[in-house]
Amino acid sequence: MSQPIHVPNEIGPLKKVIVHRPDEGISRISPRKAEELLFDDIVHLSSMQEEHDIFTEILKAFVGDENVLETQTLLQEALSGTPEKREHIIEVIVDYEELPKSFGELLESLDNETLAQVLITGYYKQDDHILFDPIPNFIFTRDIAVTVNDHVILTKAAKVARARENFLTRFIFWAHPLFSYLHEEGKIINLNTIDEFPPSKRGENVSIEGGDIMIINEDYLLVGCSERTNEHALHSLKKVLFEKGVIKNVVQINIPSNRSFMHIDTLFTMVDENHICGYKPIIMDGLGSNVIVHRDDGTSWEFSSVADFFKKQINPLMKFIPVGLGISPYQEREQWTDGCNLVALKPGVALTYDRNPKTEKAFQEFGFKTIHAKDLLRQLKTGIVKVEDIENTIINLPSNELSRARGGSHCMTCPLERS
């Protein structure tokens, strides 16, 4: 029987999601390696894990423990399948990391739980043996795969540092029984399949990350052209989506190719059908940005900004909540610390970081209540508040260490099911 993997929008009640708890590999990042591994700072791992645990506790309160899936657990379960598939992923990793044969033999000798841990962290704890670099950005599960209606897109990262994340994600979606029906029904779109997604005539490879993909409703898919996602990838994906009838409109959002604006979800995210939190200069004013709507009938329309597009094509009543109150230097500071990178748990209830006070004030001015995640968890535990009664609320997550990694709650979630 088909599993209910289906995401028709960004704000419907979240039902199932993939996350990744910060792992021990992060504790091995040195200042010299940080830039190479695309990690902006040196973090305190145990504090980061404590913050992430509060994040997942909130998720579990809303969707249930069994519906918050951890990548390491999924990988371990996928490794428990056929021996042939297990051998295949080991061969792929050994070959890619250019490891000696003895390392491959070591990996083959490990039990599935230990193997999953080593493939993610690069570290064999029992022997105090570093096999290869960590993949610290694996905590940003939004980037690894995106569910669009009833299909799953397996993305292809722009940077080499994220290649092992990609290998492991593809393995999970190939070998784990939860996703087997997607292959049987042809509902996996693998951007890493070179024959289906070849380089452009100019030799430009497909590059697209999940932070640049948002499904607004069952008819409109947003794809950002950014530092990490190129236009060739957008058009290659658009062609397949239209051929399969997955979506009717692919909306190209051009933003500056800048580390500060890595993906479109660093610039705006939806909170409910009438509210978007965004970075005013680009999203509302359209500086260095524009929007092109590609329709499945071959026509296209252009808009001057994201706000212009939403108001004219999606919802004329859409209101835009400016990160940092839309005032410099606060808007620049709080965009940098992911003030407009929120994930909706249901319409009007979303998670953000607690370190963006001007943005919190902006939410309050637009009629939203705000509460710290720790306070909410205490209220839920004592029964003062019930999940079903929480409405129109922005939940602030502890973020002293999580925010150093340059990704917010939207980045740290890979939704598999929304209603």
C-alpha positions as CSV (number, residue, x, y, z in Angstrom):
1,M,0.0,0.0,0.0
2,S,1.3,3.5,-0.9
3,Q,2.7,5.6,1.9
4,P,1.2,9.0,2.2
5,I,4.2,11.0,1.0
6,H,2.5,14.2,-0.3
7,V,3.3,17.9,0.1
8,P,1.0,20.3,-1.8
9,N,2.0,23.5,0.0
10,E,4.3,25.2,2.5
11,I,1.9,25.9,5.3
12,G,-0.6,23.0,5.6
13,P,-0.5,21.0,8.9
14,L,2.8,19.1,8.9
15,K,2.4,15.3,9.2
16,K,5.8,13.8,8.5
17,V,9.3,15.3,8.3
18,I,13.0,14.3,8.1
19,V,15.5,15.9,10.4
20,H,19.2,15.3,11.3
21,R,20.5,15.9,14.8
22,P,23.9,17.6,14.8
23,D,26.4,14.7,14.8
24,E,30.0,14.2,16.2
25,G,31.5,15.1,12.8
26,I,30.7,18.8,13.6
27,S,33.0,18.7,16.6
28,R,35.9,17.9,14.3
29,I,35.6,21.0,12.1
30,S,38.7,23.2,12.5
31,P,38.9,26.9,11.5
32,R,41.0,25.9,8.5
33,K,38.4,23.4,7.4
34,A,35.3,25.4,8.1
35,E,35.2,27.3,4.8
36,E,36.0,24.2,2.8
37,L,33.1,22.4,4.5
38,L,30.7,25.3,4.0
39,F,30.3,25.8,7.7
40,D,30.5,29.4,8.9
41,D,31.7,29.0,12.4
42,I,33.1,26.7,15.1
43,V,30.3,25.5,17.2
44,H,29.9,23.9,20.7
45,L,28.4,20.5,19.7
46,S,26.6,19.6,22.9
47,S,24.9,23.0,23.2
48,M,24.0,22.8,19.5
49,Q,22.5,19.3,20.1
50,E,20.5,20.6,23.1
51,E,19.0,23.4,21.0
52,H,18.2,20.9,18.2
53,D,16.6,18.6,20.7
54,I,14.2,21.3,21.7
55,F,13.5,21.9,18.0
56,T,12.6,18.2,17.5
57,E,10.6,18.1,20.7
58,I,8.3,20.9,19.3
59,L,8.1,19.0,16.0
60,K,7.1,15.8,17.8
61,A,4.5,17.6,19.9
62,F,2.8,18.6,16.7
63,V,3.3,15.6,14.4
64,G,4.0,12.7,16.8
65,D,7.3,11.0,17.7
66,E,7.0,8.4,15.0
67,N,6.6,11.1,12.3
68,V,9.9,12.9,13.0
69,L,12.3,10.8,11.0
70,E,16.1,11.0,11.7
71,T,18.4,10.5,8.8
72,Q,20.8,8.3,10.7
73,T,18.0,6.0,11.6
74,L,16.7,5.9,8.1
75,L,20.2,5.2,6.8
76,Q,20.6,2.3,9.3
77,E,17.3,0.9,8.3
78,A,18.2,1.2,4.6
79,L,21.5,-0.6,5.2
80,S,19.5,-3.5,6.8
81,G,18.0,-4.3,3.4
82,T,19.7,-6.4,0.8
83,P,23.4,-7.1,1.1
84,E,23.9,-6.0,-2.5
85,K,22.6,-2.5,-1.7
86,R,24.7,-2.3,1.4
87,E,27.8,-3.3,-0.6
88,H,26.9,-0.8,-3.3
89,I,26.9,2.3,-1.0
90,I,30.2,1.2,0.6
91,E,31.8,0.9,-2.8
92,V,30.4,4.3,-3.8
93,I,31.8,6.0,-0.7
94,V,35.2,4.3,-0.8
95,D,35.6,5.2,-4.5
96,Y,34.5,8.8,-4.0
97,E,36.6,9.4,-0.9
98,E,39.5,7.7,-2.5
99,L,40.0,5.3,0.4
100,P,42.4,2.3,0.4
101,K,41.0,-1.2,0.2
102,S,41.5,-1.7,3.9
103,F,39.1,1.1,4.7
104,G,36.4,-0.6,2.6
105,E,37.0,-3.9,4.4
106,L,36.6,-2.0,7.7
107,L,33.3,-0.5,6.6
108,E,32.0,-3.9,5.5
109,S,32.8,-5.4,8.9
110,L,30.7,-2.9,10.8
111,D,27.2,-3.5,12.1
112,N,24.6,-1.4,10.4
113,E,24.2,1.1,13.3
114,T,27.9,1.8,13.5
115,L,28.2,1.9,9.7
116,A,25.4,4.5,9.4
117,Q,27.2,6.6,12.1
118,V,30.6,6.3,10.3
119,L,29.2,7.1,6.9
120,I,27.7,10.4,8.3
121,T,30.4,11.5,10.7
122,G,33.5,10.1,8.9
123,Y,34.7,8.9,12.3
124,Y,35.1,5.4,13.7
125,K,34.8,6.0,17.4
126,Q,35.8,2.5,18.6
127,D,39.2,2.7,16.9
128,D,39.5,6.5,17.2
129,H,40.0,6.5,13.4
130,I,39.1,9.4,11.1
131,L,38.2,8.0,7.7
132,F,37.0,11.1,5.9
133,D,35.7,14.6,6.4
134,P,32.4,15.2,8.2
135,I,29.3,16.5,6.4
136,P,28.1,19.2,8.8
137,N,25.4,20.6,6.5
138,F,23.5,17.3,6.8
139,I,21.5,19.1,9.5
140,F,19.9,21.1,6.7
141,T,17.7,18.3,5.5
142,R,15.6,20.8,3.4
143,D,18.4,20.7,0.8
144,I,18.7,16.9,0.3
145,A,15.2,16.2,-1.2
146,V,11.9,18.0,-1.8
147,T,8.4,16.6,-2.0
148,V,6.3,18.3,-4.7
149,N,2.7,17.1,-4.6
150,D,3.2,13.3,-4.8
151,H,6.7,13.2,-6.3
152,V,10.1,13.5,-4.6
153,I,12.9,15.5,-6.2
154,L,16.4,14.3,-5.2
155,T,18.5,17.4,-5.5
156,K,22.1,18.0,-6.6
157,A,24.2,20.3,-4.5
158,A,26.4,22.9,-6.0
159,K,29.4,22.3,-3.8
160,V,31.7,19.2,-3.6
161,A,31.6,19.4,0.2
162,R,27.9,18.2,0.1
163,A,28.5,15.3,-2.2
164,R,28.4,12.6,0.5
165,E,25.1,14.0,1.8
166,N,23.8,13.4,-1.7
167,F,25.1,9.8,-1.9
168,L,23.5,8.9,1.4
169,T,20.2,10.6,0.6
170,R,19.9,8.8,-2.8
171,F,20.7,5.5,-1.0
172,I,18.0,6.1,1.6
173,F,15.4,6.9,-1.0
174,W,16.5,3.8,-3.0
175,A,16.9,1.2,-0.3
176,H,14.5,2.2,2.5
177,P,11.1,0.4,2.3
178,L,9.3,3.7,3.2
179,F,10.1,5.0,-0.3
180,S,10.1,1.8,-2.4
181,Y,6.6,2.6,-3.9
182,L,7.9,5.9,-5.2
183,H,10.3,4.0,-7.5
184,E,7.7,1.5,-8.5
185,E,5.3,4.3,-9.5
186,G,8.0,6.5,-11.2
187,K,7.6,9.3,-8.6
188,I,11.3,9.9,-7.9
189,I,12.9,12.6,-9.9
190,N,16.7,12.2,-9.5
191,L,18.6,15.2,-10.7
192,N,21.8,13.2,-10.4
193,T,20.8,11.0,-13.3
194,I,23.2,12.4,-16.0
195,D,21.3,10.9,-19.0
196,E,18.1,12.6,-17.9
197,F,19.7,15.8,-16.6
198,P,22.9,16.4,-18.7
199,P,25.1,19.5,-18.7
200,S,24.1,22.4,-20.8
201,K,25.7,23.0,-24.3
202,R,28.0,25.4,-22.5
203,G,29.1,22.6,-20.1
204,E,27.1,23.9,-17.1
205,N,26.2,21.1,-14.7
206,V,22.8,20.8,-13.1
207,S,22.9,22.4,-9.6
208,I,19.9,22.8,-7.4
209,E,19.4,22.7,-3.7
210,G,16.2,22.3,-1.7
211,G,16.3,25.7,0.0
212,D,15.6,27.1,-3.5
213,I,12.4,25.1,-4.0
214,M,9.1,25.9,-2.4
215,I,5.7,24.5,-3.3
216,I,3.1,27.3,-2.7
217,N,0.1,25.3,-3.8
218,E,-0.6,22.3,-5.9
219,D,-0.2,24.4,-9.1
220,Y,2.8,26.7,-8.3
221,L,6.3,25.6,-7.6
222,L,8.9,28.3,-6.8
223,V,12.5,27.7,-7.8
224,G,15.2,30.2,-7.0
225,C,18.2,31.0,-9.2
226,S,20.8,31.8,-6.6
227,E,24.4,31.2,-5.5
228,R,23.6,27.4,-5.3
229,T,20.9,26.9,-8.0
230,N,21.6,27.7,-11.7
231,E,19.1,28.5,-14.5
232,H,20.1,25.4,-16.4
233,A,18.9,23.2,-13.5
234,L,15.7,25.1,-13.3
235,H,14.8,24.6,-16.9
236,S,15.9,21.0,-16.9
237,L,13.7,20.3,-13.8
238,K,10.8,22.4,-15.3
239,K,10.8,20.2,-18.4
240,V,10.4,17.0,-16.5
241,L,7.8,18.4,-14.1
242,F,5.7,19.5,-17.0
243,E,6.1,16.2,-18.9
244,K,5.0,14.3,-15.8
245,G,2.1,16.7,-15.0
246,V,3.4,17.2,-11.5
247,I,2.9,21.0,-11.5
248,K,1.3,23.6,-13.8
249,N,3.6,26.6,-13.1
250,V,7.3,26.8,-12.3
251,V,8.1,30.2,-10.9
252,Q,11.7,31.4,-11.5
253,I,12.9,33.7,-8.7
254,N,16.1,35.4,-9.6
255,I,18.1,36.7,-6.6
256,P,21.6,38.0,-6.2
257,S,24.3,35.4,-6.3
258,N,25.6,36.1,-2.8
259,R,26.5,34.1,0.2
260,S,24.2,36.2,2.4
261,F,21.3,35.1,0.2
262,M,22.2,31.5,-0.3
263,H,18.7,30.3,-1.1
264,I,15.3,31.9,-1.5
265,D,14.3,30.5,1.9
266,T,16.9,32.8,3.5
267,L,15.0,35.7,2.0
268,F,11.3,34.7,2.6
269,T,9.1,32.0,3.9
270,M,5.3,31.6,4.2
271,V,3.6,31.7,7.7
272,D,0.0,31.3,6.5
273,E,-2.0,32.0,3.4
274,N,-2.0,35.7,4.1
275,H,1.5,36.3,5.5
276,I,5.0,36.0,4.3
277,C,8.1,37.0,6.4
278,G,10.7,38.5,4.1
279,Y,13.8,40.7,3.5
280,K,12.3,43.9,2.3
281,P,15.0,45.2,-0.1
282,I,14.8,42.1,-2.3
283,I,11.4,40.6,-1.6
284,M,9.2,43.7,-1.4
285,D,11.3,46.2,-3.3
286,G,12.7,43.8,-5.9
287,L,16.3,45.1,-5.7
288,G,18.6,42.8,-7.8
289,S,15.6,40.4,-8.2
290,N,12.7,39.6,-10.5
291,V,10.2,36.8,-11.0
292,I,9.3,34.8,-14.2
293,V,6.3,32.4,-14.2
294,H,6.8,29.6,-16.7
295,R,3.4,27.9,-17.5
296,D,3.0,24.3,-18.8
297,D,1.3,25.7,-22.0
298,G,4.7,27.4,-22.9
299,T,3.8,30.9,-22.0
300,S,5.5,33.0,-19.4
301,W,4.9,36.2,-17.4
302,E,7.3,38.5,-15.6
303,F,6.9,40.3,-12.3
304,S,9.1,43.0,-10.7
305,S,9.4,41.4,-7.2
306,V,8.3,38.4,-5.1
307,A,5.7,40.6,-3.5
308,D,4.4,41.7,-6.9
309,F,4.1,38.1,-8.0
310,F,2.3,36.9,-4.9
311,K,-0.2,39.8,-4.8
312,K,-1.1,39.4,-8.6
313,Q,-0.9,35.7,-9.0
314,I,-1.5,34.0,-5.6
315,N,-3.3,36.2,-3.1
316,P,-4.1,40.0,-3.5
317,L,-4.5,40.1,0.3
318,M,-0.9,38.8,1.0
319,K,0.9,40.8,3.7
320,F,4.7,40.9,4.0
321,I,6.2,41.0,7.5
322,P,9.6,42.7,7.1
323,V,12.6,41.0,8.8
324,G,14.2,43.4,11.2
325,L,11.2,45.7,10.9
326,G,12.5,46.6,7.4
327,I,15.0,49.0,9.1
328,S,18.8,49.0,8.5
329,P,21.0,47.7,10.0
330,Y,18.6,45.4,11.8
331,Q,17.1,43.9,8.7
332,E,20.6,43.0,7.4
333,R,21.6,41.6,10.8
334,E,18.4,39.5,11.3
335,Q,18.3,38.3,7.7
336,W,21.8,37.0,8.3
337,T,20.6,35.1,11.4
338,D,17.7,33.6,9.6
339,G,14.9,35.9,10.8
340,C,12.8,35.2,7.7
341,N,13.6,31.4,7.5
342,L,10.6,29.8,9.3
343,V,8.9,26.5,8.9
344,A,5.1,26.4,9.4
345,L,3.8,23.6,11.5
346,K,0.3,24.5,10.5
347,P,-1.2,27.7,9.1
348,G,-0.2,30.6,11.3
349,V,2.0,28.6,13.6
350,A,5.7,28.6,12.7
351,L,9.2,28.1,14.2
352,T,12.0,30.7,14.1
353,Y,15.1,31.6,16.1
354,D,15.0,33.6,19.4
355,R,17.8,35.9,18.5
356,N,15.9,38.3,16.1
357,P,14.1,40.8,18.4
358,K,13.2,43.3,15.8
359,T,11.6,40.6,13.7
360,E,9.7,39.3,16.7
361,K,8.3,42.8,17.2
362,A,7.3,42.9,13.5
363,F,5.3,39.6,14.0
364,Q,3.6,41.1,17.0
365,E,2.7,44.2,15.1
366,F,1.0,42.0,12.5
367,G,-1.1,40.3,15.2
368,F,0.9,37.2,16.0
369,K,1.6,35.9,19.5
370,T,5.2,34.9,20.3
371,I,6.4,32.4,22.8
372,H,9.7,30.7,23.5
373,A,9.9,27.0,22.7
374,K,11.0,26.1,26.3
375,D,8.0,27.9,27.7
376,L,5.7,26.2,25.3
377,L,7.1,22.8,26.0
378,R,6.5,23.4,29.8
379,Q,2.9,24.5,29.1
380,L,2.3,21.4,26.9
381,K,3.8,19.1,29.6
382,T,1.6,20.5,32.4
383,G,-1.5,20.6,30.2
384,I,-1.9,24.3,30.4
385,V,-2.0,24.4,26.6
386,K,-2.9,21.7,24.0
387,V,-1.3,21.6,20.6
388,E,-4.7,21.8,18.9
389,D,-5.4,25.1,20.6
390,I,-2.3,26.8,19.4
391,E,-3.1,29.4,16.7
392,N,-1.5,32.5,15.2
393,T,1.7,31.9,17.1
394,I,5.4,32.2,16.3
395,I,7.6,29.8,18.4
396,N,11.1,31.0,19.2
397,L,13.8,28.4,19.3
398,P,17.0,28.7,21.3
399,S,19.7,29.5,18.8
400,N,23.1,30.5,20.2
401,E,24.8,27.6,18.4
402,L,22.3,26.5,15.8
403,S,22.3,29.9,14.2
404,R,26.1,29.8,13.7
405,A,25.6,27.2,11.0
406,R,23.7,29.6,8.8
407,G,20.4,27.9,8.4
408,G,17.0,28.2,10.2
409,S,14.1,26.0,10.9
410,H,13.0,25.9,7.3
411,C,16.5,24.6,6.4
412,M,16.4,22.0,9.1
413,T,13.2,20.3,7.9
414,C,12.5,18.0,4.9
415,P,8.7,17.7,4.9
416,L,7.3,14.4,3.5
417,E,3.7,14.9,4.3
418,R,1.4,17.9,4.7
419,S,-2.4,18.1,4.5
